[in-house]
Amino acid sequence: MECVPNFSTGDPKVVKAILNEIQGEKEVVLVDHIFDSHYNRLVATFLGRKEAVLKASLEASFAAVRLIDMSRHKGQHPRLGAVDVVPFIPLRNAEMRDCVELARRFAETFARSSGVPVYLYAEAATSPERRDINWLRMGEYEALAEMIRKPGREPDYGAPIFNRKSGATIVGARNIMVGFNVNLGTPDLKAAKTIAKEVRKSELSPYLNAMAACVPERNLTQIGMSIYDYRRASLSRVFEYLEDLAETQGIPIVDSEVVGAMPVAALVEVARHHLRIKNLDEGKVLEQSILHVTDPRASEKD
């Protein structure tokens, strides 16, 4: 399984403490992490078997609620709490129902032990509207004291009481998502927001979410995206669409970045599209072939 928890911090000391908890679990592998000051957010990606992933995610989250004070938190990314979202993703020899079970076990234990209210989302959601993380984050941390008391918005685990220091946490199970950010050669946030809005209104909108943010240390802006279906909204298609939108405003694209780990299939598509390789598939990626030889089960699930 994969776990990609998002924590509301860009403080290097707090980041180190959280990552130490993940790396302290010997049976999980931390494959990626990214944090910054403009989002004020840490995204960690680790893999392992069910029980090890559960233990690592809980220990990291307990460290986060000890060290992060949401009453002082400022950041451009939408967030509800110190431990903002904890998604579990099935990879090899795991099914979505396994991740739903894991999400509920995490939610129950975390809410009981930390006193932080927990909402279930995506495949673990307890009602249709709760599948949508944006619905759960409505008003963000600043409106949580009011929202948590509204009928129908009670947490799935924990009391409907505002936790000033830690906010609330969203936990769920979902398929693989690609985090993809595109940096624009302008500091004009208004222009970037216009582009992000166009993306959300486009035919790509069912497959991704987009937001605009400033990156002050580079004097540019960024379109940050969560791509929920990288096959229907491929990186090539998304990038070219953004390129066209930016060009109409006379804005160049500087570069792009990946948040977390992505499937090799997403990169194969980029090479196939831009290099016009007609016979390229995952089987022609050497490392994938080696993996299939050393572990025959690798072919059972992407």
Residue, then its C-alpha position, 0 to 999 in steps of 0.5 A: m500500500e501507499c500512504v501520502p499524508n499531507f501535514s500543515t508545516g514548512d518548518p524544517k525542524v518539524v518536517k524532520a521530526i515527522l519524517n523520523e517517525i515514518q523512517g523509524e518504521k523499518e517495514v515501510v520505505l519513504v520514497d518521497h517528500i516535499f515541503d515549502s514555505h509558500y504552501n507551508r505544507l509537507v507531503a510525504t509518500f511511503l510504501g509498505r504492508k498494511e500494518a506497517v503503513l498504519k503504524a507509520s502513518l499514526e506515529a507521524s500524525f501524532a508527532a504532527v499534532r504535538l508540534i504544529d499549532m494551527s492557530r498560527h498557521k498561514g499557507q496558500h494551500p487549502r487545509l483543515g488541520a495539522v494533519d490535513v489529509v491521510p489517503f491510503i492507496p492500493l498498489r500490489n496485492a491490495e484492494m480498495r476495500d483493504c485501504v477503506e478498512l485501513a482508513r477507518r482503523f486509522a481514523e478511530t485510533f487517531a481521533r481517540s488518542s489525539g482528540v482530533p476530529v476525523y472525517l472520512y472521504a473518497e472511497a471511505a466516505t460515509s455519505p456522497e458529499r463527503r467523497d469530495i475533499n473540497w466539500l469537507r474543507m469548505g471554509e478551511y480551518e478558519a471556519l471549522a469552529e462553525m462548520i463542525r457544529k452544523p447538522g450533517r457536518e459532524p465528524d465521522y470519528g471524535a466529538p463535534i468540538f473545535n480543536r483550536k490547536s490541531g483542527a480536524t483531519i481528513v482520512g480516506a482511500r483512493n486510487i493513484m493520483v498524480g501531483f503536478n505543478v506548472n510554474l508560470g513566468t509571472p508574479d501576477l497571481k490574478a493572471a494565474k488564478t484566471i488560468a486555474k479557473e479556466v482549467r477547472k471549467s474545462e473538459l479536464s475538470p472531472y479528472l483534476n483539481a487546479m489552484a493558483a499560488c505565488v512562489p515568492e522565492r522565485n518571483l513567479t506563480q504556480i498552477g498546482m494540480s491534483i490529477y485524479d485520472y492520469r490516463r484521461a488527463s495525461l500530463s501531456r494533455v494537461f501541460e499543452y492545455l496550460e501552455d495554450l492558456a498561458e500563451t493567450q496572456g503572453i505568459p511563458i511556462v518556466d518549468s514544472e514539478v512532480v509532487g510525490a511519486m507517479p506511475v511509470a505509465a504516466l511518464v511513458e505517455v509523455a515520451r510516446h506523445h512528444l517523441r511519437i514513439k508508436n510502439l512504446d509501452e511499460g514493457k520496454v522500460l528496462e527497470q519494469s522488465i527487471l522488476h517483473v523478472t525478479d517479482p512475477r507478482a508485479s504483473e498482477k497489478d500496476 
